[in-house]
Structure formats: structure tokens, C-alpha cells
Amino acid sequence: MNENLHIKDFRILKVWQKTNALEQEIGKLVKGFPNYEQYRLVDQLVRAVRSIGANLAEGNTQLFIKKEKVHANIALGSAGEVRSHLITALQNNYISREEYETLDGNTTEIIKMLYGYINRLNSQANNDTD
């Protein structure tokens, strides 16, 4: 293998950093949810938010842009899932309107960043052959 091979580091992606911060916020928040939601809403919400960052990390570590795009798209779907679970948390009064609006706004910002990231990958794919 080439000794000068550049290894990409997903941790420098601003979208991953933003996602990691959201994951930490949600992790603290769900500690206040009722115990009976532990294996329902809490589990789903935590899995969804972790999926965003995990898919960004997995995709960014891939050698091929097309595979990276697939994982970025999965991350996008997980972000949508987070938004849906936040609505459920609000409707069940597990979070306040203010908490909901902050977290939903942060998730929406991540979605916009993912769109930009995917567009950048599309541009790279058009200039590359893999």
C-alpha cells in the first residue's frame, strides 16, 4: 500500500462536529424522559441521532465518493427521523416548546449542511472516476 496515502478524518467535518454536539444534547435531554420510554422513544431517538454521525464517519472513511454519498444520504434520513422523534417528545410533554425549537433548529441546520456536503460530493464525483 502507498505509504503517502492520505487518511481522511471525519472529525474535521463541520457537519459531523455539529451532529456530535446534537448527540450530546439529546443524550442529556432523554435522561429526563419517563422510564417506560427507555426502550421506545429514548432508544429510537438516541439511535437516530447516533446514526447521523456514525454514517458520516463510515462514509468519509470510504475510498470511493459514491459510497461516501450513500452514507451521507443515510445520515440525511436519520436526521429526518430525529425531527420526527422530537415532535413525539414535544407532543407527550417530555420536552418544552423551547427545547423542541432549539433541537429541531439544530437538526434542520444539520440537514442543510448535509445537502451541501452531498452536493460537494456530487461535484467531486463528476470530476473523478471511481
C-alpha positions in Angstrom: 0.0 0.0 0.0 1.2 3.5 -0.7 2.9 5.0 2.4 1.9 8.5 1.3 -1.8 7.6 1.4 -3.9 10.4 2.9 -6.3 9.1 5.5 -9.4 11.3 5.8 -10.6 12.3 9.3 -14.3 12.6 9.6 -13.8 14.6 12.9 -12.8 17.7 10.8 -16.2 17.8 9.0 -18.2 20.7 10.4 -21.4 18.7 9.9 -20.0 15.8 12.0 -19.0 18.3 14.7 -22.5 19.8 14.8 -24.0 16.3 14.8 -21.8 15.3 17.7 -22.9 18.3 19.7 -26.6 17.5 19.0 -26.0 13.9 20.1 -24.6 15.1 23.4 -27.6 17.5 23.9 -30.1 14.8 23.2 -28.2 12.3 25.4 -28.6 14.7 28.4 -32.2 15.5 27.5 -33.5 11.9 27.3 -32.4 11.3 30.9 -35.5 13.2 31.9 -37.9 11.1 29.9 -40.1 8.6 31.7 -38.7 5.2 32.4 -41.3 3.4 30.3 -40.0 5.3 27.3 -36.5 3.9 27.8 -36.9 1.1 25.2 -39.3 3.1 23.0 -38.8 6.7 22.3 -35.5 7.2 24.1 -33.9 4.2 22.3 -35.2 5.4 18.9 -34.1 9.0 19.4 -30.6 8.1 20.6 -30.1 5.6 17.8 -31.3 8.0 15.1 -29.0 10.9 16.3 -26.1 8.5 16.6 -26.7 7.2 13.1 -26.1 10.6 11.6 -22.6 10.9 13.0 -21.8 7.2 12.5 -22.8 7.3 8.9 -20.8 10.4 8.3 -17.8 8.7 9.8 -18.2 5.5 7.9 -18.8 7.3 4.6 -16.0 9.7 5.0 -13.6 6.8 5.6 -14.6 5.1 2.4 -12.2 5.2 -0.6 -15.0 5.8 -3.2 -17.1 9.0 -3.4 -20.1 7.1 -4.5 -20.0 5.1 -1.2 -19.5 8.2 0.8 -22.6 9.7 -0.8 -24.7 6.7 0.1 -23.7 7.1 3.8 -24.3 10.8 3.7 -27.8 10.1 2.3 -28.4 7.6 5.1 -27.3 10.3 7.6 -29.8 12.6 6.0 -32.6 10.1 6.5 -31.6 9.7 10.2 -31.7 13.4 10.7 -35.3 13.4 9.4 -36.0 10.6 11.9 -34.6 12.7 14.8 -37.0 15.5 13.8 -40.0 13.1 13.9 -39.0 11.7 17.3 -38.6 15.3 18.7 -42.2 16.0 17.6 -43.3 12.9 19.5 -41.3 14.1 22.6 -43.0 17.5 22.4 -46.5 16.1 21.9 -46.0 13.9 25.0 -44.7 16.8 27.1 -41.3 15.2 27.6 -39.7 18.4 26.3 -40.7 22.0 26.4 -41.6 24.0 23.3 -38.3 25.9 23.7 -36.3 22.7 23.9 -38.1 21.4 20.8 -37.5 24.5 18.8 -33.8 24.6 19.7 -33.2 20.9 18.9 -35.3 21.0 15.8 -33.5 24.1 14.6 -30.1 22.4 15.2 -31.3 19.3 13.3 -32.6 21.4 10.4 -29.2 23.1 10.2 -27.5 19.7 10.1 -29.9 18.7 7.2 -28.9 21.8 5.3 -25.2 21.1 5.9 -25.8 17.5 4.7 -27.4 18.8 1.5 -24.3 21.0 0.9 -22.0 18.1 1.7 -23.8 15.8 -0.7 -23.7 18.5 -3.4 -19.9 18.8 -2.8 -19.5 15.1 -3.2 -21.6 15.1 -6.4 -19.2 17.8 -7.8 -16.2 15.7 -6.8 -17.8 12.6 -8.3 -18.3 14.4 -11.6 -14.6 15.4 -11.7 -13.4 12.0 -10.6 -13.7 8.5 -11.8 -14.1 5.8 -9.2 
